[in-house]
Amino acid sequence: MRKLLATLLAVLVTVLAAPRPAVAATTLVYATFKGDAAADEELWIYQSTNGGTTYSVLSDTNFHGPTGVLRDPSILKYNGVYYIAYTVQSWTTNSTYFNIASSSNLTSWTNIASIPSGIASTKYTWAPEFYVEGSTVRLITSVAATTCSACFRPYVYTAQNTALTSWSGPSQMWGLGTNHIDTYVVKSGSTWHAFTKDETGKYIEHWTTTASLTTGWINRGTLWASGYEGPSLVKLDNGSWRIYVDRYSTGGGIYTATSTDLNTWTALSAVTCAGCRHGTAIAK
């Protein structure tokens, strides 16, 4: 018996001492456009195999939607199909709706829906961002009316079918403030976290609520310096969060930071993603 126990102990020690394989970095795809020139307002798909700090081109899709303009794409994988929601006009051109397209391979895309803002006197409809909770798919979109000069607000639209071709809404996110764009939401535990750009101060702000997606939002403060927009988040394999922001001001490019709790973030660092602008990443 002692000999058997000694043998088992030796085997256990050997197993515990053996080197363990490293946890693979999250493979991500990033959907983006490249700029304000007509040739750049189309969909590009990039891929990262190192957890989202270095990207290379996976596909120049040449997809620019029915209007010839595609900006601010938000990407989702749902029931085995890829979807993007996107802005359909330049930031200087009026737009009263946003579009949704689908793909089975990230290369060939087909427009499947145009969703009207549903807001009276709409001037701009920008940056629809996917938010999924349970089996419900929603889009959070920035809408401004012609009746005021600084009245961008985030509104929620909810899918009414699994094909994502029928949508209800809009429902305003009450309390989040006036003149905010690019609102991206994730949920951790019982708390919703919104990361949004204050168009007045040009800062990325962090807001939270424990009431519901559309009520009770509280401003938790600004993040980093002014001059960034288009925040989007992705959860990595190790459980931490990575945020991307578009440095639309001096220097340009996509920057990233990480957090384990969505409240405290590292400093921003540049992402290797040539020509990338406001977009979103998901695990492939």
DAFEN-V940019 format. One record per residue. RES is the residue in three letters. PSI is psi in whole degrees, -180 to 180 (NA if undefined). Layout:
RES & PSI
RES & PSI
//
This chain:
MET & -45
ARG & -39
LYS & -40
LEU & -44
LEU & -39
ALA & -40
THR & -46
LEU & -40
LEU & -41
ALA & -40
VAL & -43
LEU & -44
VAL & -40
THR & -43
VAL & -45
LEU & -31
ALA & -16
ALA & 143
PRO & 138
ARG & 144
PRO & 142
ALA & 148
VAL & 127
ALA & 141
ALA & 149
THR & 128
THR & 123
LEU & 152
VAL & 141
TYR & 123
ALA & 131
THR & 171
PHE & -178
LYS & -12
GLY & -169
ASP & -14
ALA & 149
ALA & -39
ALA & -18
ASP & -9
GLU & 62
GLU & 172
LEU & 127
TRP & 140
ILE & 124
TYR & 161
GLN & 142
SER & 135
THR & 10
ASN & 25
GLY & 8
GLY & 20
THR & -17
THR & 127
TYR & 148
SER & 159
VAL & 127
LEU & -40
SER & 127
ASP & 99
THR & -21
ASN & 18
PHE & 125
HIS & 12
GLY & 175
PRO & -28
THR & -11
GLY & 3
VAL & 129
LEU & 120
ARG & 159
ASP & 46
PRO & 135
SER & 126
ILE & 145
LEU & 140
LYS & 121
TYR & 121
ASN & 39
GLY & 2
VAL & 143
TYR & 141
TYR & 149
ILE & 143
ALA & 142
TYR & 159
THR & 140
VAL & -1
GLN & 164
SER & 168
TRP & -8
THR & -1
THR & 135
ASN & 143
SER & 133
THR & 8
TYR & 169
PHE & 165
ASN & 160
ILE & 136
ALA & 159
SER & 160
SER & 148
SER & -11
ASN & 6
LEU & 1
THR & -50
SER & 122
TRP & 146
THR & 129
ASN & 131
ILE & -14
ALA & 147
SER & 124
ILE & 113
PRO & 149
SER & -36
GLY & 9
ILE & 131
ALA & 140
SER & 38
THR & 135
LYS & -47
TYR & 143
THR & 107
TRP & 151
ALA & 59
PRO & 130
GLU & 126
PHE & 140
TYR & 120
VAL & 130
GLU & 116
GLY & -127
SER & 7
THR & 127
VAL & 129
ARG & 162
LEU & 134
ILE & 118
THR & 142
SER & 121
VAL & 135
ALA & 144
ALA & 162
THR & -10
THR & -7
CYS & 160
SER & -16
ALA & 65
CYS & 33
PHE & 133
ARG & 151
PRO & 135
TYR & 148
VAL & 132
TYR & 139
THR & 130
ALA & 138
GLN & -3
ASN & 165
THR & -15
ALA & -9
LEU & 35
THR & -12
SER & 133
TRP & 144
SER & 168
GLY & -179
PRO & 154
SER & 123
GLN & 145
MET & 88
TRP & 136
GLY & -13
LEU & -13
GLY & 163
THR & 148
ASN & 48
HIS & 138
ILE & 170
ASP & 50
THR & 120
TYR & 129
VAL & 138
VAL & 162
LYS & 135
SER & 117
GLY & -125
SER & 12
THR & 129
TRP & 137
HIS & 127
ALA & 134
PHE & 123
THR & 157
LYS & 125
ASP & 110
GLU & -15
THR & -54
GLY & -13
LYS & 28
TYR & 151
ILE & 127
GLU & 153
HIS & 124
TRP & 150
THR & 159
THR & 149
THR & 6
ALA & -61
SER & 173
LEU & -30
THR & 6
THR & 158
GLY & 21
TRP & 136
ILE & 133
ASN & 121
ARG & 1
GLY & 177
THR & 158
LEU & 134
TRP & -158
ALA & 168
SER & 164
GLY & 14
TYR & 153
GLU & -176
GLY & 45
PRO & 141
SER & 152
LEU & 153
VAL & 142
LYS & 131
LEU & 169
ASP & -30
ASN & 5
GLY & -9
SER & 168
TRP & 142
ARG & 131
ILE & 143
TYR & 141
VAL & 149
ASP & 115
ARG & 81
TYR & -17
SER & -154
THR & 129
GLY & -44
GLY & 178
GLY & 169
ILE & 136
TYR & 158
THR & 156
ALA & 165
THR & 158
SER & 149
THR & -13
ASP & 3
LEU & 0
ASN & -39
THR & 127
TRP & 151
THR & 173
ALA & 157
LEU & 145
SER & 152
ALA & 142
VAL & 137
THR & 102
CYS & 84
ALA & 120
GLY & -1
CYS & 146
ARG & -162
HIS & 122
GLY & -165
THR & 156
ALA & 148
ILE & 159
ALA & 134
LYS & NA
//
